């Protein structure tokens, strides 16, 4: 398997006999190589079929109506990219309507302000 990975490099691929390697891998897995591998004619047919499948599949991009520069990751296939809005910026989910200046951060040992009565 390591040899297959190394020899799959475009610079080294012309020097490897992949048909032989694949047959030997099948033998090592106790499989009949004649049943699980294609000869050159069958391989050519299989390659043409695969090329047809690749051409038939449409290229997938952003969904219709999605904004690809949306930093929230809600659409356009850009999850995890961009920069999320900061507090007090448009699009920040923690902003409340009519909210004034941001609250001062609490220091160590300070109690949070009272929220109201509990019933």
Secondary structure as UniProt FT lines:
FT   HELIX           2..7
FT   TURN            10..12
FT   HELIX           13..15
FT   HELIX           18..28
FT   TURN            29..30
FT   HELIX           33..36
FT   HELIX           40..56
FT   TURN            64..65
FT   TURN            68..69
FT   TURN            71..72
FT   TURN            76..77
FT   TURN            79..80
FT   TURN            87..88
FT   TURN            90..91
FT   TURN            93..94
FT   TURN            97..98
FT   TURN            108..109
//
